[in-house]
Amino acid sequence: MEQWSKQQRSFAVKAFYQSGNYAAAQRRFRKNFQINRNKPVPSVNSIKLWVTNFEAIGETRSRRGGSARSVRTPANIDRVRVAVKRSPRRSARRQSAALGMANTSVRRILRLDLHHHPYKIQVVQAMNENDFAARRRFCQTLLDMFDENEDLVHNLWMSDEAHFHLSGFVNKQNFRYWSDENPQQLHQTPLHSSKVTVWCAMSSLGIIGPYFFENDREQAVTVNAQRYSEMLHSFFIPQLRQHGMNNETLFQQDGATSHTARVSMNVLNNVFPNRVISRNGAISWPPRSPDLTVCDFFLWG
């Protein structure tokens, strides 16, 4: 908030014109407003600014807004547009360095003038040429099934597994210790990070899981056909019956070897006859398609 009122600024300008001296204007200001000598009065620079503003616009305080844009000019906007089109993978910081413009100015132009958005890179599996047609066929098959029976979408259970590393991750490029001297902190990480494998199934009715693949000593183990089929028998199927499994319930799994092994498929085909969505299932699950599962969208994050 400004220290000096409009009346005080006007008096200081008037005192300057009457005396022709900034120091004299300060003395008149102190005397008129009865300011103790230990208290401050407007500085010489402040009085100069008030006089300049008064002579320019007739007011002691400059008007806010309406100033011309100094950086986001049409010419600079075109420069940024051409630079981004020429090098779309270059970061905004590198673009600003190449253009000789401030990083904040380039970002404002990208956001406000070019209406660009910062999209986060996502890592996905590379797809083969035939995979696109397989994905399209699968999606069309499910859409046709849902058109015939609208309630079928509520009888679809989609499953997935995820690995969670337990040792965490330290980004040495960004992480810093603030200290008056080097703390010599050491971060020890194992060569092979320990992890847990978690399985879940989702539908519009809720979530079944999580299920952790562990041995009797609660140590994480890899998922093989025997452990997967045991999980289906002892955990998933009993839980599914509590959610109201019926003769129209569909079950989806990806094409992992442990899922499509004979022992695993026998269990699933007995429980879901002609209603298993999987590789080698009644409804073929397209290869390399983790982004089609609800778990990837709404569960693993």
C-alpha positions in Angstrom: 0.0 0.0 0.0 1.3 3.5 -0.9 2.8 5.4 2.1 1.9 9.0 1.0 -1.7 10.2 0.4 -2.9 12.2 -2.6 -3.0 15.4 -0.6 0.6 14.9 0.6 1.9 14.2 -3.0 0.1 17.3 -4.3 1.6 19.4 -1.5 5.1 18.1 -2.3 4.8 19.0 -6.0 3.4 22.5 -5.1 6.3 23.0 -2.6 8.8 22.1 -5.3 7.4 24.6 -7.8 7.3 27.3 -5.2 10.9 26.8 -3.9 12.5 25.3 -7.1 14.5 23.0 -4.9 13.8 19.4 -3.8 15.5 19.8 -0.4 13.4 22.9 0.3 10.3 21.0 -0.7 11.1 18.3 1.8 11.5 20.9 4.6 8.2 22.5 3.7 6.6 19.1 3.7 7.9 18.2 7.1 6.8 21.6 8.6 3.3 21.5 7.0 2.4 18.0 8.1 4.3 18.3 11.5 6.5 15.3 10.9 9.1 14.7 13.6 12.7 15.0 12.4 13.3 11.4 13.2 10.5 10.3 10.9 11.0 10.1 7.1 9.6 12.4 4.5 9.2 11.7 0.7 12.6 11.1 -0.9 14.0 13.3 -3.6 13.4 10.5 -6.2 9.7 10.2 -5.1 9.2 14.0 -5.5 10.9 13.9 -8.9 8.6 11.1 -10.0 5.5 13.0 -8.8 6.6 16.1 -10.6 7.3 14.1 -13.8 3.9 12.4 -13.7 2.2 15.7 -13.0 3.8 17.4 -16.0 3.0 14.4 -18.2 -0.5 13.4 -17.3 -1.6 16.0 -14.8 -1.5 13.6 -11.9 1.1 12.7 -9.3 0.6 9.0 -9.7 1.0 7.2 -13.1 -2.1 5.5 -14.5 -2.1 1.7 -14.4 -2.8 -0.5 -17.4 -3.0 0.4 -21.0 0.7 0.2 -21.5 2.0 -1.2 -24.8 3.3 -4.7 -24.8 7.1 -4.6 -25.1 7.7 -8.3 -25.7 4.5 -10.0 -26.9 4.5 -8.1 -30.2 3.2 -9.6 -33.4 6.8 -10.0 -34.7 7.9 -11.9 -31.6 4.8 -14.1 -31.7 5.6 -15.0 -35.2 9.2 -15.8 -34.2 8.1 -18.1 -31.5 5.5 -19.8 -33.8 8.2 -20.5 -36.5 10.7 -21.7 -33.9 8.2 -24.2 -32.3 7.1 -25.4 -35.8 10.8 -25.9 -36.8 11.9 -27.6 -33.6 8.7 -29.0 -31.8 10.7 -31.1 -29.4 12.9 -28.3 -28.1 12.0 -27.2 -24.6 10.6 -23.7 -23.9 13.9 -22.8 -22.0 16.0 -23.8 -25.0 13.6 -21.9 -27.4 14.0 -18.8 -25.3 17.8 -19.1 -25.4 17.8 -19.6 -29.2 15.5 -16.6 -29.7 17.2 -14.3 -27.3 14.0 -13.8 -25.3 13.2 -14.2 -21.6 11.9 -17.7 -20.7 8.8 -16.2 -19.1 8.0 -14.2 -22.2 8.3 -17.2 -24.4 6.0 -19.2 -22.1 3.4 -16.4 -22.1 3.4 -16.3 -25.9 3.0 -20.1 -26.1 0.2 -20.1 -23.6 -1.7 -16.8 -24.2 -1.0 -16.0 -27.9 -0.4 -19.4 -29.5 -2.8 -21.3 -27.1 -0.3 -24.1 -26.6 -0.4 -26.4 -23.6 2.5 -28.3 -21.9 1.8 -32.0 -22.6 3.5 -34.6 -20.4 5.5 -37.3 -22.2 3.9 -40.8 -21.8 5.8 -44.0 -22.3 3.9 -46.6 -24.2 4.7 -49.9 -25.9 5.7 -49.7 -29.6 2.9 -51.2 -31.7 3.3 -53.3 -34.8 1.5 -52.6 -38.1 -1.1 -55.3 -37.5 -1.8 -54.2 -33.9 -4.0 -51.2 -35.0 -6.5 -53.4 -36.8 -6.6 -55.8 -33.9 -7.4 -53.0 -31.5 -10.1 -51.7 -33.7 -11.7 -55.1 -34.1 -11.7 -55.6 -30.3 -13.2 -52.1 -29.6 -15.9 -52.7 -32.3 -16.7 -56.1 -30.8 -17.3 -54.7 -27.3 -19.3 -51.8 -28.7 -21.6 -54.2 -30.6 -22.0 -56.4 -27.4 -22.9 -53.3 -25.4 -25.4 -52.2 -28.0 -27.2 -55.5 -27.8 -27.1 -55.5 -24.0 -26.6 -52.1 -22.2 -26.3 -53.8 -18.8 -23.3 -55.9 -20.0 -20.9 -53.0 -19.4 -21.6 -53.4 -15.7 -20.7 -57.1 -15.9 -17.2 -56.5 -17.3 -14.3 -57.0 -14.9 -10.9 -55.8 -16.2 -7.7 -56.9 -14.4 -4.0 -55.9 -14.4 -0.8 -56.1 -12.5 1.7 -53.4 -11.5 5.2 -53.5 -10.0 6.0 -51.0 -7.3 9.7 -50.4 -6.4 10.3 -50.1 -2.6 13.6 -48.3 -2.5 12.3 -45.0 -4.0 14.2 -42.8 -6.5 16.5 -39.9 -6.0 16.9 -37.4 -8.9 20.4 -36.2 -8.4 20.0 -33.5 -11.0 17.3 -31.7 -9.0 17.8 -32.7 -5.4 19.9 -30.4 -3.2 20.8 -30.1 0.5 20.8 -26.6 1.9 23.6 -26.3 4.5 26.4 -24.0 5.6 28.8 -26.8 4.7 28.8 -30.0 2.7 26.8 -32.5 4.7 28.5 -35.4 2.8 25.2 -37.3 2.8 25.2 -40.7 1.1 22.3 -42.3 -0.6 22.8 -46.1 -0.9 20.6 -47.9 -3.4 20.6 -51.6 -4.1 21.8 -52.9 -7.4 18.6 -54.7 -8.0 15.7 -52.7 -6.4 13.2 -54.8 -4.4 9.6 -54.5 -5.5 6.2 -55.9 -5.0 3.7 -57.1 -7.6 0.1 -56.0 -7.0 -2.9 -57.4 -8.9 -6.4 -55.8 -9.0 -9.6 -56.1 -10.9 -12.1 -53.3 -11.6 -15.6 -52.8 -12.8 -18.4 -50.4 -12.4 -19.3 -52.3 -9.2 -16.0 -51.6 -7.5 -12.5 -53.0 -7.1 -11.3 -56.4 -6.1 -7.9 -56.3 -4.6 -5.2 -55.4 -4.1 -3.6 -58.8 -4.1 0.1 -59.0 -3.3 2.1 -61.9 -4.8 4.2 -63.0 -1.8 5.5 -66.2 -0.3 4.8 -67.5 3.3 7.5 -65.2 4.6 5.8 -62.2 3.0 8.5 -61.8 0.5 7.7 -60.6 -3.0 7.7 -63.4 -5.7 7.4 -63.4 -9.4 4.1 -64.2 -11.0 3.9 -67.6 -12.7 1.0 -69.7 -13.9 0.7 -71.7 -10.7 0.7 -68.6 -8.4 -1.7 -66.9 -10.7 -4.2 -69.8 -10.9 -4.0 -70.1 -7.1 -4.8 -66.4 -6.7 -7.9 -66.9 -9.0 -9.1 -69.8 -6.9 -8.5 -68.5 -3.4 -8.9 -64.8 -3.8 -10.5 -63.4 -7.0 -13.4 -65.9 -7.6 -14.7 -65.9 -4.0 -14.5 -62.1 -4.0 -16.3 -61.9 -7.3 -19.2 -64.0 -6.1 -19.7 -61.5 -3.3 -20.0 -58.8 -5.9 -22.9 -60.7 -7.6 -21.3 -62.7 -10.4 -23.8 -64.0 -12.9 -23.9 -65.9 -16.3 -23.1 -62.7 -18.2 -20.0 -61.7 -16.3 -17.0 -61.0 -18.5 -13.4 -61.2 -17.4 -10.5 -59.5 -19.1 -6.7 -60.1 -18.7 -3.7 -59.2 -20.7 -1.5 -61.6 -22.6 1.1 -62.3 -20.0 2.5 -65.8 -20.1 1.3 -66.7 -16.6 -2.2 -65.6 -17.6 -2.5 -67.6 -20.8 -0.9 -70.8 -19.6 -3.0 -73.9 -19.8 -3.6 -74.2 -16.1 -4.7 -70.5 -15.8 -7.0 -70.6 -18.9 -8.6 -73.9 -17.6 -9.6 -72.1 -14.4 -11.0 -69.1 -16.2 -12.9 -71.0 -18.9 -14.6 -73.1 -16.2 -15.8 -70.0 -14.4 -16.4 -67.8 -17.5 -17.3 -70.1 -20.3 -17.0 -68.2 -23.6 -16.7 -65.0 -21.6 -12.9 -64.6 -21.2 -11.3 -61.6 -22.9 -7.7 -62.7 -23.3 -5.1 -63.9 -25.7 -6.3 -67.4 -26.5 -9.7 -66.5 -25.0 -13.2 -66.4 -26.5 -12.7 -62.7 -27.2 -9.2 -61.9 -28.3 -7.4 -59.3 -26.4 -5.2 -57.1 -28.7 -1.5 -57.4 -28.1 0.4 -54.5 -26.6 -2.7 -52.7 -25.4 -2.3 -51.8 -21.7 -3.9 -48.4 -22.3 -7.2 -50.1 -23.1 -7.6 -51.3 -19.5 -9.4 -49.3 -16.8 -6.7 -50.0 -14.3 -4.2 -48.0 -16.3 -6.6 -45.0 -16.4 -8.1 -45.0 -13.0 -6.0 -47.1 -10.6 -2.3 -47.2 -11.1 -2.0 -43.5 -11.8 
